[in-house]
Amino acid sequence: MPDPSTYRPTPGSIPDAPGVYRFRDPRGRVIYVGKAKSLRSRVSSYFQDIANLHQRTASMVKTAASVEWTVVQTEVEALQLEYSWIKEFDPRFNVKYRDDKSYPWLAVTIGEEFPRVMVGRGPKRKGVRYFGPYSHAWAIRETVDLLLRVFPMRSCSQGVFTRSAQIGRPCLLGYIGKCSAPCVGRVTAEEHRAIVEDFSAFIAGQTTQQIKRLDREMRAASDAMEFERAARLRDDIGALNRAMEKNAVVLPDGTDADVIAVADDPLEIAVQLFYVRGGRVRGQRGWVADRVDDAELPELLRRFLIQVYDAEADDAIPREVLVPQMPADADVLRQWLADKRGTRVFVRVPQRGDKRALLETVARNAKQALGLHKTKRASDFTARSRALEELQEVLELPEAPLRIECYDVSNLQGTEVVASMVVFEDGLPRKSDYRRFVIRGVDGQNDVAAMHETISRRFRRYLDERSEVSSPDLGDREDGHGPALIDPDTGRPRKFAYAPGLVVVDGGPPQVAAAQRALDELGIDDVPVVGLAKRLEEVWLPSRPDPVVLPRSSEGLYLLQRVRDEAHRFAITHHRSRRSKSMVESVLDEVPGLGEVRRKVLLRHFGSLKKLRAASVDDIAALPGFGPRTAESIAAALLLSVGQGQPAVNMTTGEILDPPIALPPASPRKATHD
């Protein structure tokens, strides 16, 4: 373990100016990023007597092997650079707030010609306006079902919309009045977008204006003796009122605010955020994080606010943010939020009244969320730690394998040979580091040779990137990112620049020997290799004639099984994707005059060979760019493929949909390792 005194900067070398600093471990990986109003004061504080440092801070400085910094002009610039580096490097000693569950969003695809409303989860996309997040998807669907009566906008998928447009008949919602049926031209694109804007305004909190407008229209219809229309408008108002009842008024002055509360203990912190729009709670979201340093609550709040609002659209930032304590660097934070929103943003600690009562309610939710999280995670966290310790002990590793890489090979009778690489860090999958390999240097079904090529390619890339990192001619770039982690071509971290603590291959002695031979040929002797055979779940080491048999109840064996199964799943998914494309292309390639563009039109319209086979010649000829002669040629090729035993494949998933008559479909076969 490095000694902090070996890399302590010389006195006077640290500038007395605002900036951002980074600690790196012996491999060059950034393990901590921080900002400071005075770099000299802050960085020097890490190199005092270890006994005076907090336990977590002491662990960080003892893990690090170097420190570097970048000077900026203002504290706002330092704040922005700090968070951009945290996102870029993902340092292990920085607090990472992660969602404690997946929250659903109400989304409106405003980027489409005919926008649709839908309920979804996951990251946000461009061209989509989001509302929420909400606690339950079923509650959103109930509300949308009520509102579609008043705002009959499109809610169908693209496939349903296209099919209805082709047959000239709307779907059920169009018949019952819950869709204005733009697919069949009942309304124009402009009229439909006006409906969408009214819907979005109501969801965003402009409820009073919509109800007043409907009330005026109802009275006008009544005065004009259009009683049926007046009755419908009356029912529409009732539907809007029922939808509003689902969100009680919490702030009578109609305030737009985000209310944030925290519950913490020495190890973890839970944060709850309530979105209040128009005085009503429109959404709720929660995060949890490990306390990996000695930061106090104001500093933790500062980091949380930066993470949350950096990902938000500028118009989604409210005018007021209510917090339990003022965050660190509050003035700088206000300036940053104001720059993003375009107008002033107030960050306040409510002292009394409705806002204080609401903050206490959010605090109770945070406390309950932390308790629930600890209950769920207690055994899981303990098990992961125990699994890593067991692997270190049983495999006689110098340290616990915090980063585990697993490799698997998949093929179909020697064709479409692919391999997968999955990564687990601290016992959890790190999907951003997953990689796929297409094996081209292996003839036929030879899993051993394929494994050798995969390991060689991965670690040859590792050596190339490490040589770039250690090149004395590179130096650090002017922006301070340096070559150690950033690829100058993509601007992203070099994923292959880190050696794993353990390499796992799916297989027995042949696969393990192939992987070890690949490492030996590259001159790498500090990466341990093991194999996990399926039959008895035996762990094979390259230097031992007999396997290591772990107890069935072993947490270490369970972790290896999870890693192996994830690599197998990832490889099979890649293989099916490539196989489906090759099957489709092999059938359509036989059609004379059918180019790549028209093949894509066929696949996009019908979706699978099963549906394409079921289509008539007239259905195919009706597509743009197709004529009767081409359609007859396609139908003949499809008929011939059935006689030759070609299975039908879903274009998206690669799943075999209907077995052909001549032969049953072959599934991806793995070579046995026993």
Secondary structure, 3 states (H helix, E strand, C coil): CCCHHHCCCCCCCCCCCCEEEEEECCCCCEEEEEEECCHHHHHHHHHCCHHHCCHHHHHHHHHCCEEEEEECCCHHHHHHHHHHHHHHHCCCCCCCCEECCCCCEEEECCCCCCCEEEEECCCCCCCCEEECCCCCHHHHHHHHHHHHHHCCCECCCHHHHHHHHHHCCCCHHHHCCCCCCHHHCCCCHHHHHHHHHHHHHHHCCCHHHHHHHHHHHHHHHHHCCCHHHHHHHHHHHHHHHHHHHCCCECCCCCCCEEEEEEEECCCEEEEEEEEEECCEEEEEEEEEEECCCCCCHHHHHHHHHHHHHHCCCHHHCCCEEECCCCCCCHHHHHHHHHHHHCCCCEEECCCCHHHHHHHHHHHHHHHHHHHHHHHHHHHHHHHHHHHHHHHHHHCCCCCCCCEEEEEEEEEECCEEEEEEEEEEECCEECHHHCEEEECCCCCCCCHHHHHHHHHHHHHHHHHHHHHHHCCCCCCCCCCCCCCCCECCCCCCECHHHCCCCEEEEECCHHHHHHHHHHHHHHCCCCCCEEEECCCCCCEECCCCCCCECCCCCCHHHHHHHHHHHHHHHHHHHHHHHHHHHHHHHHHHCCCCCCCHHHHHHHHHHHCEHHHHHHCCHHHHHCCCCCCHHHHHHHHHHHHHHHHCCCCCEECCCCCECCCCCCCCCCCCECCCCC
